[in-house]
Amino acid sequence: MPVPGRHMSGDPAPSASPAPPGGERTAAGLLGIVVAQASFLVAIMYFLGAVYMTAYYSYFRLDAFSLGLGFAEMAIQSLNVVTAPTAIVCVLAVLAARYLATAPAPTAQPDADEGGHERLIRALESALRAVARAHLYIVGSGLALLFLWPWLGAFRWAAPLVLGAGVLLGQSPWARCRAAGGDAAAPSAAAPSRTWSRAVPVFTAGLLVMWGLSLAVSALGEQEARRTVANLVRRPAVVLLSTDRLSLAGPGLQVKDLGAKVHYRYRYTGLRRLIERNGRYYLLPLGWSYRTGPTYVIQDGGDLRVELFPGTQEECGARCMEG
């Protein structure tokens, strides 16, 4: 008679295998996702910061990378492009993209007794579905803007952004659905390979979006440089004291001879500091202009002393609002 808990052959019943450490794998996977997302975010911040700083200092005929700015400084500078409208648009775009990518197609007719909140959500869903199904028109609009590139001026960033948005909308499930009696039919079963249907369009859209962002951030950097020039009198004032006469000349620059008995005989005023890196001062004279204004690079040394003073703090008129 068989003994309970044993096989007919008399061997002991196999014990249950230990449960896999799913919690540990889940935590490790979550940590990997967080690290990957953080690395990607930091890389994007560095890219945008580098574009911003390059455009800003190029306005003053300087190379941002020759200034010795570090990785962290470049990444932090990307925060200059984050404004309240930009943050709102980005959040709404991310939420809409996530919804279009994950929400299933509706199969039921709207209820007649649904509340106002439900009707509002359904109206927003219908609008998103309509936009997704019109992705080809959005792509066509982006191509049209590319043809109008020479006349777009400071708004050239709109062309690649619109084109990239249209390509991304084309990857949503709604883009392959057709409205039929208020419901969206299921996507066609026949689909091309995943590489050509997903990877290539998403990669192309990513390049277009990054191109548009770089153009927009570059325009913001140049705009900030113009604002700096308009408010140049407010920046820290620089006084140069030199033992020998310096070959400096420019609008607003003044030199005074203090006499042969003074160690630092020549005193130069009318300068404003743009940036200082490792004892090297990048200075702009008052009255600086983009077309003819010089940018002075002064190295602090034994025969030269640099003194910093506050810039003009009182109201400087309407020109402070220029740029």
Buried (B, 14 or more C-beta within 10 A) or exposed (E): EEEEEEEEEEEEEEEEEEEEEEEEEEEEEEEEEEEEEEEEEBEBBBBBBBBBBBBBBBBBEBEBEEBEBEEEBBBBBBEBBEEEEEEEEEEEEEEBBEBBEEBEBBEEEEEEEEEEEEEEEBEEBBEBBEBBBBBEEBBBBBBEBBEEEEEBEEEBBBBBBBBBBBBBBBBBBBBBBEEEEEBBEEBEEEEEEEEEBEEEBBEBBEEBBBBBBBBBBBBBBBBBBBBBBBBBBBBEBBBBBBBEEBEBEBEBBEBEEEEEEEEBBBBBBBBBBBBBEEEEBBBBBBBBEEEEBBBBEBEEEEEBBBEEEEBBEEEBEEEBEEB
